[in-house]
């Protein structure tokens, strides 16, 4: 039967407080022991979260509370909200978010990765071009092996903007290597792309691994398709309309000010004329 002292000893070992473990018989009954363990657990959790947030490289992003669900013509909100339960990390499965530019793919992926970090998972978020260029720049097999671990070890890899640029066979092989290793080690990927899988042969022209690459990505994957017009274009049009309205309002205000100045000048002229013109009541007979 597990006692409270046994549980505190287990917690002490998990916290790696080996000095206390070595003197357990001396300290196990001390009244300060449990508050000390509580404080150490809180501090270790805080530092662990800080390390995970720093390592995730998420950058700045808008929260999902700001996402305009009414803007896309087509979006599976229920599926996206299901992804935020993080159950796909336990299967593990991957998530592929597909759509044209400016529909919030990156915003969803960043929020999903951040949610995973906050729930204790290790995460790395990067663009496809940054990852592939870094891997391609490695000099020698040993250096490449070390750098591949950076992208294969985290619980979740957020891979943004696959399909925006074309890559040579070397880059295609490197992406295949990352996807294959994560597939074998059962680590999930959240990937955003503006190209349907049928067009990936244009992203990686002449690469023989594209079919297998897509097959590995699609196996146990949730595909989120978003359709609509660019939200950034919509925001740009709204800003332009506001500027036009502001300019028009300013012009109207300028005209009103000018008209008021004219009225005031006329009143001053009338007042001056009244002072120099003899009053009809002041004439002598």
PLY file of the C-alpha trace (Angstrom):
ply
format ascii 1.0
element vertex 285
property float x
property float y
property float z
element edge 284
property int vertex1
property int vertex2
end_header
0.00 0.00 0.00
1.38 3.38 -1.02
1.75 5.86 1.82
2.06 9.63 1.75
5.79 9.26 2.50
6.21 6.87 -0.43
4.44 9.36 -2.71
6.70 12.20 -1.53
9.77 10.03 -2.14
8.50 9.33 -5.67
8.01 13.06 -6.27
11.48 13.80 -4.90
13.04 11.33 -7.33
11.05 12.75 -10.25
12.33 16.20 -9.34
15.88 14.77 -9.25
16.52 16.13 -5.77
19.15 13.49 -5.13
20.52 15.19 -2.01
17.14 14.76 -0.33
16.79 11.21 -1.64
20.17 10.29 -0.12
19.08 11.62 3.29
15.48 10.50 3.06
15.29 8.93 6.52
16.48 12.23 8.00
14.12 14.55 6.12
10.99 12.53 5.39
9.19 13.72 8.53
10.24 17.37 8.25
7.27 19.80 7.95
9.05 21.85 5.27
9.45 18.89 2.90
6.04 18.93 1.19
5.94 22.74 0.66
9.46 22.48 -0.77
8.37 19.77 -3.23
5.32 21.83 -4.25
7.49 24.90 -4.91
10.07 22.89 -6.85
7.39 21.29 -9.03
5.88 24.68 -9.86
9.28 26.12 -10.72
10.27 23.16 -12.90
6.95 23.34 -14.76
7.43 27.07 -15.34
10.97 26.64 -16.65
9.92 23.70 -18.81
7.16 25.80 -20.39
9.61 28.64 -21.05
12.02 26.25 -22.76
9.27 24.73 -24.91
7.96 28.14 -25.96
11.46 29.33 -26.85
12.28 26.15 -28.77
9.01 26.21 -30.71
10.03 29.34 -32.70
6.40 30.33 -33.19
6.96 34.04 -33.65
4.06 36.48 -33.31
0.57 35.45 -34.36
-3.08 36.36 -33.84
-5.12 34.18 -31.47
-7.89 31.96 -32.82
-10.39 34.25 -31.07
-9.62 36.75 -33.87
-10.19 34.24 -36.68
-13.04 35.30 -38.98
-14.92 32.04 -39.54
-17.44 33.79 -41.82
-14.86 34.98 -44.34
-13.94 31.70 -46.14
-16.55 30.32 -48.52
-15.73 26.82 -47.27
-14.08 25.74 -44.02
-14.65 22.72 -41.76
-14.79 24.48 -38.40
-15.75 21.28 -36.55
-12.66 19.48 -37.85
-10.36 22.36 -36.91
-11.84 22.54 -33.41
-11.38 18.77 -33.12
-7.69 19.20 -33.95
-7.40 21.55 -30.98
-8.26 18.65 -28.67
-4.78 17.37 -29.67
-6.03 13.80 -29.96
-4.23 13.53 -33.32
-0.93 13.73 -31.39
-1.83 10.58 -29.49
-2.69 8.45 -32.54
-0.37 9.89 -33.92
-1.75 11.49 -37.07
-0.86 14.58 -39.05
-2.86 17.59 -40.20
-2.59 19.11 -43.68
-4.18 22.55 -44.06
-4.75 23.37 -47.72
-5.96 26.60 -49.29
-5.10 29.68 -51.31
-3.05 32.57 -49.95
-4.48 34.75 -47.22
-7.07 32.36 -45.78
-5.53 31.86 -42.34
-3.66 28.57 -42.82
-0.55 29.79 -41.00
-2.62 31.38 -38.23
-4.40 28.08 -37.57
-1.14 26.11 -37.65
0.63 28.51 -35.27
-2.25 28.43 -32.80
-2.39 24.64 -33.00
1.35 24.40 -32.29
1.08 26.90 -29.43
-1.79 24.91 -27.92
0.38 21.78 -28.05
3.23 23.62 -26.29
0.89 24.80 -23.53
-0.24 21.21 -23.02
3.26 19.88 -22.42
4.37 18.84 -25.92
7.64 19.74 -27.62
7.09 21.66 -30.86
9.08 23.23 -33.68
7.44 25.60 -36.16
9.28 26.53 -39.35
8.75 27.31 -43.01
9.51 24.65 -45.58
12.12 26.84 -47.27
13.95 27.57 -44.01
14.10 23.90 -43.04
15.13 22.59 -46.45
17.77 25.27 -47.01
19.26 24.63 -43.57
19.41 20.88 -44.19
20.84 21.33 -47.68
23.61 23.57 -46.30
25.00 20.83 -44.03
28.48 19.70 -44.97
28.83 15.97 -44.53
26.68 13.07 -43.38
27.38 13.55 -39.67
26.33 17.22 -39.73
23.20 16.37 -41.68
22.31 13.60 -39.23
22.60 16.00 -36.30
20.50 18.65 -38.02
17.83 16.12 -39.02
17.29 15.36 -35.33
16.26 18.99 -34.85
13.29 18.38 -37.15
12.46 14.78 -36.28
12.59 14.77 -32.47
9.85 17.25 -31.42
6.42 15.79 -30.70
4.94 18.12 -33.31
6.55 19.73 -36.36
4.74 22.73 -37.84
5.80 22.97 -41.49
4.54 26.12 -43.16
4.26 27.21 -46.81
5.00 23.99 -48.68
4.34 24.73 -52.33
5.10 28.44 -52.47
8.51 27.77 -54.05
9.88 25.09 -56.35
12.71 22.86 -55.12
15.28 20.63 -56.73
15.67 16.89 -56.18
18.02 17.42 -53.25
15.40 19.41 -51.35
12.71 16.87 -52.25
14.85 14.07 -50.85
15.43 16.02 -47.63
11.72 16.66 -47.12
11.06 12.98 -47.77
13.70 12.09 -45.17
12.10 14.31 -42.53
8.58 13.05 -43.25
9.71 9.41 -43.35
11.60 9.62 -40.05
8.70 11.30 -38.31
6.37 8.69 -39.80
8.55 5.87 -38.49
8.99 7.47 -35.06
5.25 8.27 -34.94
5.64 12.00 -34.49
2.98 14.28 -35.95
3.21 17.05 -38.53
1.00 20.09 -39.09
1.62 21.20 -42.67
0.22 24.13 -44.63
0.22 24.28 -48.41
-1.37 26.30 -51.20
-1.06 23.41 -53.67
-3.22 20.29 -53.90
-1.17 17.10 -53.73
-1.73 16.55 -57.45
0.42 19.62 -58.14
3.32 18.69 -55.89
5.19 17.33 -58.89
5.46 21.00 -59.96
6.85 21.95 -56.54
9.42 19.14 -56.76
9.87 18.67 -60.51
11.58 15.43 -61.58
11.73 14.15 -57.99
11.03 10.43 -57.87
9.98 10.45 -54.21
6.91 12.71 -54.55
4.33 9.92 -54.73
5.74 8.16 -51.67
6.12 11.48 -49.85
2.43 12.32 -50.39
1.44 8.78 -49.38
3.32 9.07 -46.06
1.78 12.46 -45.36
-1.76 11.39 -46.17
-1.67 8.17 -44.16
-3.45 8.85 -40.85
-3.81 12.54 -41.77
-6.63 15.01 -41.36
-7.03 17.17 -44.48
-8.44 20.65 -43.86
-9.47 22.42 -47.07
-10.20 26.15 -46.95
-11.74 27.99 -49.91
-12.31 31.68 -50.40
-10.69 35.00 -51.23
-7.62 36.31 -49.49
-8.39 37.91 -46.14
-5.35 40.15 -46.55
-6.80 41.49 -49.80
-10.11 42.07 -48.01
-8.35 43.98 -45.22
-6.41 46.03 -47.78
-9.64 47.00 -49.55
-11.24 47.95 -46.24
-8.24 50.11 -45.30
-8.36 51.82 -48.70
-12.09 52.49 -48.30
-11.50 53.98 -44.84
-8.75 56.22 -46.21
-11.04 57.42 -49.01
-13.84 58.09 -46.52
-11.40 59.91 -44.23
-10.14 62.06 -47.10
-13.72 62.84 -48.18
-14.67 63.70 -44.59
-11.62 65.93 -44.31
-12.50 67.74 -47.54
-16.06 68.31 -46.32
-14.71 69.67 -43.03
-12.34 71.98 -44.89
-15.22 73.31 -47.01
-17.35 73.91 -43.90
-14.49 75.76 -42.18
-13.94 77.91 -45.27
-17.67 78.73 -45.50
-17.76 79.68 -41.83
-14.76 81.97 -42.29
-16.59 83.68 -45.19
-19.70 84.16 -43.04
-17.66 85.61 -40.19
-15.89 88.00 -42.58
-19.26 89.20 -43.95
-20.55 89.80 -40.43
-17.46 91.82 -39.60
-17.96 93.94 -42.73
-21.61 94.60 -41.85
-20.65 95.58 -38.32
-17.96 97.98 -39.57
-20.39 99.56 -42.06
-22.97 100.14 -39.31
-20.46 102.11 -37.22
-19.61 104.64 -39.96
-23.13 105.12 -41.44
-25.29 107.83 -39.60
-28.39 106.41 -38.00
-31.70 107.51 -39.42
-32.86 108.33 -35.88
-29.89 110.62 -35.29
-30.69 113.21 -38.06
-31.76 116.79 -37.09
-34.75 118.46 -38.80
0 1
1 2
2 3
3 4
4 5
5 6
6 7
7 8
8 9
9 10
10 11
11 12
12 13
13 14
14 15
15 16
16 17
17 18
18 19
19 20
20 21
21 22
22 23
23 24
24 25
25 26
26 27
27 28
28 29
29 30
30 31
31 32
32 33
33 34
34 35
35 36
36 37
37 38
38 39
39 40
40 41
41 42
42 43
43 44
44 45
45 46
46 47
47 48
48 49
49 50
50 51
51 52
52 53
53 54
54 55
55 56
56 57
57 58
58 59
59 60
60 61
61 62
62 63
63 64
64 65
65 66
66 67
67 68
68 69
69 70
70 71
71 72
72 73
73 74
74 75
75 76
76 77
77 78
78 79
79 80
80 81
81 82
82 83
83 84
84 85
85 86
86 87
87 88
88 89
89 90
90 91
91 92
92 93
93 94
94 95
95 96
96 97
97 98
98 99
99 100
100 101
101 102
102 103
103 104
104 105
105 106
106 107
107 108
108 109
109 110
110 111
111 112
112 113
113 114
114 115
115 116
116 117
117 118
118 119
119 120
120 121
121 122
122 123
123 124
124 125
125 126
126 127
127 128
128 129
129 130
130 131
131 132
132 133
133 134
134 135
135 136
136 137
137 138
138 139
139 140
140 141
141 142
142 143
143 144
144 145
145 146
146 147
147 148
148 149
149 150
150 151
151 152
152 153
153 154
154 155
155 156
156 157
157 158
158 159
159 160
160 161
161 162
162 163
163 164
164 165
165 166
166 167
167 168
168 169
169 170
170 171
171 172
172 173
173 174
174 175
175 176
176 177
177 178
178 179
179 180
180 181
181 182
182 183
183 184
184 185
185 186
186 187
187 188
188 189
189 190
190 191
191 192
192 193
193 194
194 195
195 196
196 197
197 198
198 199
199 200
200 201
201 202
202 203
203 204
204 205
205 206
206 207
207 208
208 209
209 210
210 211
211 212
212 213
213 214
214 215
215 216
216 217
217 218
218 219
219 220
220 221
221 222
222 223
223 224
224 225
225 226
226 227
227 228
228 229
229 230
230 231
231 232
232 233
233 234
234 235
235 236
236 237
237 238
238 239
239 240
240 241
241 242
242 243
243 244
244 245
245 246
246 247
247 248
248 249
249 250
250 251
251 252
252 253
253 254
254 255
255 256
256 257
257 258
258 259
259 260
260 261
261 262
262 263
263 264
264 265
265 266
266 267
267 268
268 269
269 270
270 271
271 272
272 273
273 274
274 275
275 276
276 277
277 278
278 279
279 280
280 281
281 282
282 283
283 284
